[in-house]
Amino acid sequence: MSAELRLKKLRGSGGYVMATVTDEQQMKGNLGGPDLFLAPIGRLGAEKITKHFCNTCEKEFEGPPKIEFENPNEEVAENLVLAEKGQYICNSCNASIAEYREFKKQDEAGEVGIAKPLESTAESIPQQVEEPVAQSPQETVTQPGPATSVSTIEGRTIYDENANKIGIAKQVGIDSTQSMVLVITKNDGTEGSIPWNSIKKIGEVVLLGNPEENIQPGKCVSCGFGNKEGSKFCEECGTKL
């Protein structure tokens, strides 16, 4: 095992660390470009980290940063639990160098259901909604919109409708037909893309699924207005139903 360890620079949103990682960890941290990222790897042992650099201090320090984590065991979707979340913190100024999230299925043989809205998601993912439908606080919209910030998606784990991990989000792009897609790094390290309308929910993870499977009869897919069942055009925006 020791022969597999390699000293690598692992980047975070607020700096980087120099750490010895295995080939498997290196693969997790590779999002398809020349850099490796700390967030997809999760929590490393402090003894594995030799140095850390803080963007706020603009300085490199010997030894590991502080590593703080908690185990909320919060159900973020049906059959999907946020098992651990943590961050690497600069020893000098307490700025965050990197954050990570780890998820687990409660029933490995079961499927993941509809994602539950998270407060952090509502704050970090702006939505373009001209006239939002009135909803209770527990029904905060978490579906992706055209204004979704790229930085809020990068590095997030992608699960399909059967709760299988298929890769890591890399960036938002446009394909040859000028349609919006999510570029991902697949489990085998190759690059692929997912049509934007195949994304079911964006929370701490990205869940895929049939975008039409939960649409209520008469509900406009454009503005969300609830029309009478059997209506052919939206009474609010005129979109064909």
Contacts in CASP RR format, 6 or more apart in sequence:
PFRMAT RR
TARGET T0000
AUTHOR 0000-0000-0000
METHOD contacts of the structure
MODEL  1
MSAELRLKKLRGSGGYVMATVTDEQQMKGNLGGPDLFLAPIGRLGAEKIT
KHFCNTCEKEFEGPPKIEFENPNEEVAENLVLAEKGQYICNSCNASIAEY
REFKKQDEAGEVGIAKPLESTAESIPQQVEEPVAQSPQETVTQPGPATSV
STIEGRTIYDENANKIGIAKQVGIDSTQSMVLVITKNDGTEGSIPWNSIK
KIGEVVLLGNPEENIQPGKCVSCGFGNKEGSKFCEECGTKL
1 22 0 8 1.000
4 22 0 8 1.000
4 23 0 8 1.000
5 20 0 8 1.000
5 21 0 8 1.000
5 22 0 8 1.000
6 20 0 8 1.000
6 21 0 8 1.000
6 23 0 8 1.000
6 26 0 8 1.000
7 18 0 8 1.000
7 19 0 8 1.000
7 20 0 8 1.000
7 50 0 8 1.000
8 18 0 8 1.000
8 19 0 8 1.000
8 20 0 8 1.000
8 21 0 8 1.000
8 26 0 8 1.000
8 36 0 8 1.000
9 16 0 8 1.000
9 17 0 8 1.000
9 18 0 8 1.000
9 35 0 8 1.000
9 36 0 8 1.000
10 16 0 8 1.000
10 17 0 8 1.000
10 18 0 8 1.000
10 19 0 8 1.000
10 21 0 8 1.000
10 29 0 8 1.000
10 36 0 8 1.000
10 37 0 8 1.000
10 38 0 8 1.000
10 41 0 8 1.000
10 98 0 8 1.000
11 35 0 8 1.000
11 36 0 8 1.000
11 37 0 8 1.000
11 38 0 8 1.000
11 98 0 8 1.000
12 37 0 8 1.000
12 38 0 8 1.000
12 39 0 8 1.000
12 88 0 8 1.000
12 97 0 8 1.000
12 98 0 8 1.000
13 96 0 8 1.000
13 97 0 8 1.000
13 98 0 8 1.000
13 99 0 8 1.000
13 151 0 8 1.000
14 54 0 8 1.000
14 55 0 8 1.000
14 56 0 8 1.000
14 95 0 8 1.000
14 96 0 8 1.000
14 97 0 8 1.000
14 98 0 8 1.000
15 52 0 8 1.000
15 53 0 8 1.000
15 54 0 8 1.000
15 55 0 8 1.000
15 97 0 8 1.000
15 98 0 8 1.000
16 38 0 8 1.000
16 52 0 8 1.000
16 53 0 8 1.000
16 97 0 8 1.000
17 38 0 8 1.000
17 44 0 8 1.000
17 49 0 8 1.000
17 51 0 8 1.000
17 52 0 8 1.000
17 53 0 8 1.000
17 64 0 8 1.000
17 65 0 8 1.000
17 88 0 8 1.000
17 97 0 8 1.000
17 98 0 8 1.000
18 49 0 8 1.000
18 50 0 8 1.000
18 51 0 8 1.000
18 52 0 8 1.000
19 44 0 8 1.000
19 48 0 8 1.000
19 49 0 8 1.000
19 50 0 8 1.000
20 48 0 8 1.000
20 50 0 8 1.000
21 41 0 8 1.000
21 44 0 8 1.000
21 48 0 8 1.000
25 41 0 8 1.000
25 44 0 8 1.000
26 36 0 8 1.000
27 189 0 8 1.000
28 40 0 8 1.000
28 41 0 8 1.000
28 168 0 8 1.000
29 36 0 8 1.000
29 37 0 8 1.000
29 38 0 8 1.000
29 40 0 8 1.000
29 41 0 8 1.000
29 168 0 8 1.000
30 36 0 8 1.000
30 37 0 8 1.000
30 185 0 8 1.000
30 189 0 8 1.000
31 37 0 8 1.000
31 40 0 8 1.000
31 154 0 8 1.000
31 155 0 8 1.000
31 168 0 8 1.000
31 170 0 8 1.000
31 185 0 8 1.000
32 170 0 8 1.000
32 185 0 8 1.000
32 189 0 8 1.000
32 191 0 8 1.000
37 98 0 8 1.000
37 155 0 8 1.000
38 44 0 8 1.000
38 88 0 8 1.000
38 97 0 8 1.000
38 98 0 8 1.000
38 100 0 8 1.000
39 98 0 8 1.000
39 99 0 8 1.000
39 100 0 8 1.000
39 101 0 8 1.000
39 155 0 8 1.000
40 100 0 8 1.000
40 155 0 8 1.000
40 157 0 8 1.000
40 168 0 8 1.000
41 100 0 8 1.000
42 100 0 8 1.000
42 102 0 8 1.000
43 67 0 8 1.000
43 69 0 8 1.000
43 84 0 8 1.000
43 86 0 8 1.000
43 100 0 8 1.000
43 102 0 8 1.000
44 67 0 8 1.000
45 64 0 8 1.000
45 67 0 8 1.000
46 64 0 8 1.000
46 67 0 8 1.000
47 64 0 8 1.000
48 64 0 8 1.000
49 63 0 8 1.000
49 64 0 8 1.000
49 65 0 8 1.000
50 62 0 8 1.000
50 63 0 8 1.000
50 64 0 8 1.000
51 60 0 8 1.000
51 61 0 8 1.000
51 62 0 8 1.000
51 63 0 8 1.000
52 60 0 8 1.000
52 61 0 8 1.000
52 63 0 8 1.000
52 64 0 8 1.000
52 65 0 8 1.000
52 88 0 8 1.000
52 90 0 8 1.000
52 91 0 8 1.000
52 97 0 8 1.000
53 59 0 8 1.000
53 60 0 8 1.000
53 61 0 8 1.000
53 97 0 8 1.000
54 61 0 8 1.000
54 65 0 8 1.000
54 90 0 8 1.000
54 92 0 8 1.000
54 93 0 8 1.000
54 95 0 8 1.000
54 97 0 8 1.000
55 95 0 8 1.000
55 97 0 8 1.000
56 90 0 8 1.000
56 93 0 8 1.000
56 95 0 8 1.000
57 90 0 8 1.000
57 92 0 8 1.000
57 93 0 8 1.000
57 95 0 8 1.000
59 92 0 8 1.000
61 90 0 8 1.000
61 91 0 8 1.000
61 92 0 8 1.000
65 88 0 8 1.000
65 89 0 8 1.000
65 90 0 8 1.000
65 91 0 8 1.000
65 97 0 8 1.000
66 88 0 8 1.000
66 89 0 8 1.000
66 90 0 8 1.000
66 91 0 8 1.000
66 94 0 8 1.000
67 86 0 8 1.000
67 87 0 8 1.000
67 88 0 8 1.000
67 89 0 8 1.000
68 86 0 8 1.000
68 87 0 8 1.000
68 89 0 8 1.000
69 84 0 8 1.000
69 85 0 8 1.000
69 86 0 8 1.000
69 87 0 8 1.000
70 84 0 8 1.000
70 85 0 8 1.000
70 86 0 8 1.000
71 83 0 8 1.000
71 84 0 8 1.000
72 82 0 8 1.000
72 83 0 8 1.000
72 84 0 8 1.000
72 85 0 8 1.000
73 81 0 8 1.000
73 82 0 8 1.000
73 83 0 8 1.000
74 81 0 8 1.000
74 82 0 8 1.000
75 81 0 8 1.000
75 82 0 8 1.000
75 106 0 8 1.000
75 116 0 8 1.000
76 82 0 8 1.000
76 103 0 8 1.000
76 115 0 8 1.000
76 116 0 8 1.000
76 118 0 8 1.000
76 203 0 8 1.000
76 204 0 8 1.000
76 205 0 8 1.000
77 112 0 8 1.000
77 113 0 8 1.000
77 114 0 8 1.000
77 115 0 8 1.000
77 116 0 8 1.000
77 201 0 8 1.000
77 205 0 8 1.000
77 207 0 8 1.000
78 112 0 8 1.000
78 113 0 8 1.000
78 114 0 8 1.000
78 116 0 8 1.000
79 105 0 8 1.000
79 106 0 8 1.000
79 107 0 8 1.000
79 110 0 8 1.000
79 111 0 8 1.000
79 112 0 8 1.000
79 113 0 8 1.000
79 163 0 8 1.000
80 103 0 8 1.000
80 104 0 8 1.000
80 105 0 8 1.000
80 106 0 8 1.000
80 112 0 8 1.000
80 113 0 8 1.000
80 115 0 8 1.000
80 159 0 8 1.000
80 163 0 8 1.000
80 205 0 8 1.000
81 103 0 8 1.000
81 104 0 8 1.000
81 105 0 8 1.000
81 106 0 8 1.000
82 101 0 8 1.000
82 102 0 8 1.000
82 103 0 8 1.000
82 204 0 8 1.000
83 102 0 8 1.000
83 103 0 8 1.000
83 104 0 8 1.000
84 101 0 8 1.000
84 102 0 8 1.000
85 99 0 8 1.000
85 100 0 8 1.000
85 101 0 8 1.000
85 102 0 8 1.000
86 99 0 8 1.000
86 100 0 8 1.000
86 101 0 8 1.000
87 96 0 8 1.000
87 97 0 8 1.000
87 98 0 8 1.000
87 99 0 8 1.000
87 100 0 8 1.000
88 96 0 8 1.000
88 97 0 8 1.000
88 98 0 8 1.000
88 99 0 8 1.000
89 95 0 8 1.000
89 96 0 8 1.000
89 97 0 8 1.000
90 96 0 8 1.000
90 97 0 8 1.000
101 157 0 8 1.000
101 204 0 8 1.000
101 205 0 8 1.000
103 157 0 8 1.000
103 204 0 8 1.000
103 205 0 8 1.000
105 112 0 8 1.000
105 163 0 8 1.000
110 162 0 8 1.000
110 163 0 8 1.000
111 161 0 8 1.000
111 162 0 8 1.000
111 163 0 8 1.000
112 159 0 8 1.000
112 161 0 8 1.000
112 162 0 8 1.000
112 163 0 8 1.000
112 207 0 8 1.000
113 163 0 8 1.000
113 207 0 8 1.000
114 200 0 8 1.000
114 201 0 8 1.000
114 214 0 8 1.000
115 142 0 8 1.000
115 200 0 8 1.000
115 201 0 8 1.000
115 202 0 8 1.000
115 203 0 8 1.000
115 205 0 8 1.000
115 207 0 8 1.000
117 138 0 8 1.000
117 139 0 8 1.000
117 140 0 8 1.000
117 141 0 8 1.000
117 142 0 8 1.000
117 203 0 8 1.000
118 142 0 8 1.000
118 203 0 8 1.000
118 204 0 8 1.000
120 204 0 8 1.000
121 140 0 8 1.000
121 142 0 8 1.000
121 202 0 8 1.000
121 203 0 8 1.000
121 204 0 8 1.000
122 140 0 8 1.000
122 141 0 8 1.000
122 142 0 8 1.000
124 149 0 8 1.000
124 152 0 8 1.000
125 142 0 8 1.000
125 144 0 8 1.000
125 145 0 8 1.000
125 148 0 8 1.000
125 149 0 8 1.000
125 152 0 8 1.000
125 202 0 8 1.000
125 203 0 8 1.000
126 147 0 8 1.000
126 148 0 8 1.000
126 149 0 8 1.000
127 141 0 8 1.000
127 145 0 8 1.000
127 147 0 8 1.000
127 148 0 8 1.000
128 145 0 8 1.000
128 146 0 8 1.000
128 147 0 8 1.000
129 141 0 8 1.000
130 223 0 8 1.000
131 223 0 8 1.000
131 236 0 8 1.000
132 141 0 8 1.000
133 224 0 8 1.000
133 225 0 8 1.000
133 226 0 8 1.000
135 141 0 8 1.000
142 201 0 8 1.000
142 202 0 8 1.000
142 203 0 8 1.000
143 199 0 8 1.000
143 200 0 8 1.000
143 201 0 8 1.000
143 202 0 8 1.000
144 196 0 8 1.000
144 199 0 8 1.000
144 202 0 8 1.000
146 180 0 8 1.000
148 172 0 8 1.000
148 202 0 8 1.000
150 171 0 8 1.000
150 172 0 8 1.000
152 202 0 8 1.000
153 169 0 8 1.000
153 171 0 8 1.000
153 172 0 8 1.000
153 182 0 8 1.000
153 202 0 8 1.000
153 206 0 8 1.000
154 169 0 8 1.000
154 170 0 8 1.000
154 171 0 8 1.000
155 168 0 8 1.000
155 169 0 8 1.000
155 170 0 8 1.000
156 168 0 8 1.000
156 169 0 8 1.000
156 202 0 8 1.000
156 203 0 8 1.000
156 204 0 8 1.000
156 205 0 8 1.000
156 206 0 8 1.000
157 165 0 8 1.000
157 167 0 8 1.000
157 168 0 8 1.000
157 169 0 8 1.000
157 205 0 8 1.000
157 206 0 8 1.000
158 165 0 8 1.000
158 166 0 8 1.000
158 167 0 8 1.000
158 168 0 8 1.000
158 169 0 8 1.000
158 182 0 8 1.000
158 184 0 8 1.000
158 194 0 8 1.000
158 205 0 8 1.000
158 206 0 8 1.000
158 208 0 8 1.000
159 165 0 8 1.000
159 166 0 8 1.000
159 205 0 8 1.000
159 206 0 8 1.000
159 207 0 8 1.000
159 208 0 8 1.000
160 166 0 8 1.000
160 208 0 8 1.000
160 209 0 8 1.000
161 200 0 8 1.000
161 207 0 8 1.000
161 208 0 8 1.000
161 209 0 8 1.000
161 210 0 8 1.000
165 187 0 8 1.000
166 184 0 8 1.000
166 186 0 8 1.000
166 187 0 8 1.000
166 208 0 8 1.000
167 184 0 8 1.000
167 185 0 8 1.000
167 186 0 8 1.000
167 187 0 8 1.000
168 184 0 8 1.000
168 185 0 8 1.000
169 182 0 8 1.000
169 183 0 8 1.000
169 184 0 8 1.000
169 206 0 8 1.000
170 183 0 8 1.000
170 184 0 8 1.000
170 185 0 8 1.000
170 191 0 8 1.000
171 182 0 8 1.000
171 183 0 8 1.000
172 180 0 8 1.000
172 181 0 8 1.000
172 182 0 8 1.000
172 183 0 8 1.000
172 196 0 8 1.000
173 180 0 8 1.000
173 181 0 8 1.000
173 182 0 8 1.000
173 183 0 8 1.000
173 193 0 8 1.000
174 180 0 8 1.000
174 181 0 8 1.000
175 181 0 8 1.000
175 193 0 8 1.000
179 195 0 8 1.000
179 196 0 8 1.000
180 195 0 8 1.000
180 196 0 8 1.000
181 193 0 8 1.000
181 194 0 8 1.000
181 195 0 8 1.000
181 196 0 8 1.000
182 193 0 8 1.000
182 194 0 8 1.000
182 196 0 8 1.000
182 199 0 8 1.000
182 206 0 8 1.000
183 191 0 8 1.000
183 192 0 8 1.000
183 193 0 8 1.000
184 191 0 8 1.000
184 192 0 8 1.000
184 193 0 8 1.000
184 194 0 8 1.000
185 191 0 8 1.000
185 192 0 8 1.000
186 192 0 8 1.000
194 208 0 8 1.000
197 211 0 8 1.000
198 208 0 8 1.000
198 209 0 8 1.000
198 211 0 8 1.000
199 206 0 8 1.000
199 207 0 8 1.000
199 208 0 8 1.000
199 209 0 8 1.000
199 211 0 8 1.000
200 207 0 8 1.000
200 208 0 8 1.000
200 209 0 8 1.000
200 210 0 8 1.000
200 211 0 8 1.000
201 207 0 8 1.000
212 221 0 8 1.000
215 221 0 8 1.000
216 226 0 8 1.000
217 229 0 8 1.000
217 230 0 8 1.000
218 226 0 8 1.000
218 227 0 8 1.000
218 228 0 8 1.000
218 229 0 8 1.000
218 230 0 8 1.000
218 231 0 8 1.000
218 241 0 8 1.000
219 225 0 8 1.000
219 226 0 8 1.000
219 227 0 8 1.000
220 226 0 8 1.000
220 227 0 8 1.000
220 234 0 8 1.000
220 236 0 8 1.000
220 237 0 8 1.000
220 239 0 8 1.000
220 241 0 8 1.000
221 239 0 8 1.000
221 241 0 8 1.000
222 234 0 8 1.000
222 237 0 8 1.000
222 239 0 8 1.000
223 234 0 8 1.000
223 236 0 8 1.000
223 237 0 8 1.000
223 239 0 8 1.000
224 236 0 8 1.000
225 234 0 8 1.000
225 235 0 8 1.000
225 236 0 8 1.000
225 237 0 8 1.000
226 236 0 8 1.000
227 234 0 8 1.000
227 235 0 8 1.000
227 236 0 8 1.000
227 241 0 8 1.000
230 241 0 8 1.000
231 241 0 8 1.000
232 240 0 8 1.000
232 241 0 8 1.000
233 239 0 8 1.000
233 240 0 8 1.000
233 241 0 8 1.000
234 240 0 8 1.000
234 241 0 8 1.000
END
